[in-house]
């Protein structure tokens, strides 16, 4: 399965790093760079 390492930043400059594995990562498959998605996917 796919594994993704993400760094998510907000407007204020705060960054959070998350790693999604297996079934959690499937929600990101098919998305392109620049696409917006629900932050609940990564637990934010």
N, C-alpha and C positions, 0 to 999 in steps of 0.2 A: 504494500500500500504506500501511499504518498505521505511524506513528512514535510511540514513547512515550518520555517523559523521566521517569525514576523517581528518587526519593530514598528509600533504604532505610535504616532506623535499627535498631540493636540495643538491647537492654535497658540497656546501659551508656551510651547516648547518642551513640555513634559513628554517623555518617551517611556514606553513599556515594551518589554520583550516577551514574546510568548512562543511556545512551540506546540504545534498541532500535529497529532499522530493519528494514523489509521482512519477510523470513521469520522473523527472530528475534522480532519483535513478534507474530506470529500466535499464539504460545503463550498470549498474554494475552487474546486476543479471547474474549469470552463470560464472562470473570470479572467479578465485582462487587466493589465496594469492601468491604474487610474479609475477602475470601477469602484463605486461605493457599495458597501454592504452593511448589514446589521452587525453592530459590535458584539451582540450576544453570542455570535459564533465563536469568538475568542474569549468569552467570559468577562467582558467589560460592561 
